[in-house]
Amino acid sequence: MSGTAEKKTVTLNCRVTINGFEPDGEDETYWIVDDSQAELVENKLPVTSPLAKALLGAEVGNQVPFHPPGGHVDLTIVDVAPV
């Protein structure tokens, strides 16, 4: 089996690109990091954050339900890469 067949799964210390937050359909990229490395202005999410918890374990192409304050969105995992 070649490396291209590997599943790309959201884990700690990865970069994840998602779609579904922005009304214009633009993708957003976040880094899932240890709490001590979190920096929200740089899109570095602590692994214990609600968004990171929702994304963990998801694979490219999955839709992930997320409940931010005041609503519900279905986020699509566009890409996952190790950091």
Secondary structure, DSSP 4 states (H G I P E B T S, - for coil): --GGGS--B--TTEEEEEESSSTT---EEEEEE-GGG-BGGGTEEETTSHHHHHHTT-BTT-EEEE--TT--EEEEEEEEEE-
